[in-house]
Amino acid sequence: MLADRVNRITLSPTLRIGARALQMRSQGIDLVDLTVGEPDFPTPEAVKRACKAALDANFTKYTANDGIPDLKQAIKEKLQRDNGIEYSLDEIIVSPGAKTNLFNVAMAVYGAGDDILIPTPCWVSYPDQVRLAGANPVFVQTREEEGFKLQPKDLAAAITPNTKALILNYPCNPTGAVYSKDELEALAEVCVREQIWVLSDEIYEKLLYDGVPFTSIASLNPKIKKLTVVINGFSKAFSMTGWRLGYAAGPKEIIAACSKIQSHNTSNAVSFVQKAAVAALRDCAMDVERMRQEFERRRNFVIYKLRALPNVSCASPQGAFYAFPNIEAYLDKEFSGAPLRNSYGLAYYLLKEAHVAVIPGDAFAAPENLRRSDCTDS
Ligand SMILES: Cc1ncc(COP(=O)(O)O)c(C=O)c1O
């Protein structure tokens, strides 16, 4: 009865285990929820003030489909200031969440028969967005011993005449991998040579550790900029997950196509949220830095503890707010008389026995891992 495309996708696995954790909580069970992908800090005061001012000024109507000019201007300045990339306003679109930006680009760029390269472990929504667009996700495995970073030789080997695009995400959810300028240059060289699009999801850009700098692949040279769509948003850096706001910047024709798609779907992002986001970009650097420092402190503690567990290895994430330990040694073993066959089994076991909720690595195409989030101080 349902359209075929629905059968090609699954409900986000992170939501599924989160729902089970919520259910246990509602039964009065005291559990530690390490599944969340949102900062446990309040949204900065300056953002809330700007939102209230917009509401008081009755800024509550439809806006331009691709975003209000003052927010687009603030995004343009941010991309210039923080990333050294020049975009014109018609190369920028604002959408209700970076997820919507990614979805719009998927609809605009991927077509039937196209292969879209996704380095794994990967964020859960990329493969299903590719499938919804009628294209094929092609997974390119990265390795823990290489910091979970896509290697240029593996990228080159995965490219065929059907390859249309590469989805890069750094800092990476779930691994925390961050690429250096040199590493990005090597990947960009392959993409330019093969003329494939790059979707660069930079939503964790502000959450970096160990003094590691951030480079956007689009900033490297004009050739790769022409092939890249940068995705970013407000959820992670400004603790604004519920506000639903993201943006994309890239070649005019792709941004125009995204705008066309958005005009028949959500239309503009929420009007007063767009006003508030201007304050986030212009006035909240200190709030972001305070959150970053706390996440770095938590990361150091968590990695130290995880590495002390017998037979667990854990690469040190250089960004984002997750740890991604390898728990392979605990699979195919019996606990309380029940065999744990895969990372789902281990995650449900931890939930049931220890009242600790984590996300199974299978959800990120990494069956030997678990993802725990640092978005709690418990
Ligand atoms: C890698 C990555 N990209 C995009 C998003 C979506 O962000 P938004 O809340 O702006 O839709 C997330 C959220 O978890 C994410 O982890």
Ligand as a Chemical Component Dictionary entry (heavy atoms), coordinates in Angstrom:
data_LIG
# 
_chem_comp.id                   LIG 
_chem_comp.type                 NON-POLYMER 
_chem_comp.pdbx_formal_charge   0 
_chem_comp.three_letter_code    LIG 
# 
loop_
_chem_comp_atom.comp_id 
_chem_comp_atom.atom_id 
_chem_comp_atom.alt_atom_id 
_chem_comp_atom.type_symbol 
_chem_comp_atom.charge 
_chem_comp_atom.model_Cartn_x 
_chem_comp_atom.model_Cartn_y 
_chem_comp_atom.model_Cartn_z 
_chem_comp_atom.pdbx_ordinal 
LIG C1 C1 C 0 26.574 14.771 11.231 1  
LIG C2 C2 C 0 25.273 15.456 11.406 2  
LIG N1 N1 N 0 24.789 16.192 10.392 3  
LIG C3 C3 C 0 23.610 16.824 10.489 4  
LIG C4 C4 C 0 22.836 16.727 11.635 5  
LIG C5 C5 C 0 21.495 17.413 11.660 6  
LIG O1 O1 O 0 21.485 18.602 12.328 7  
LIG P1 P1 P 0 20.195 19.518 12.434 8  
LIG O2 O2 O 0 19.731 19.436 13.863 9  
LIG O3 O3 O 0 20.645 20.903 12.062 10 
LIG O4 O4 O 0 19.178 19.012 11.483 11 
LIG C6 C6 C 0 23.295 15.959 12.717 12 
LIG C7 C7 C 0 22.473 15.793 13.924 13 
LIG O5 O5 O 0 22.631 14.903 14.722 14 
LIG C8 C8 C 0 24.546 15.316 12.597 15 
LIG O6 O6 O 0 25.048 14.570 13.601 16 
# 
loop_
_chem_comp_bond.comp_id 
_chem_comp_bond.atom_id_1 
_chem_comp_bond.atom_id_2 
_chem_comp_bond.value_order 
_chem_comp_bond.pdbx_ordinal 
LIG C1 C2 SING 1  
LIG C2 N1 SING 2  
LIG C2 C8 DOUB 3  
LIG N1 C3 DOUB 4  
LIG C3 C4 SING 5  
LIG C4 C5 SING 6  
LIG C4 C6 DOUB 7  
LIG C5 O1 SING 8  
LIG O1 P1 SING 9  
LIG P1 O2 DOUB 10 
LIG P1 O3 SING 11 
LIG P1 O4 SING 12 
LIG C6 C7 SING 13 
LIG C6 C8 SING 14 
LIG C7 O5 DOUB 15 
LIG C8 O6 SING 16 
# 
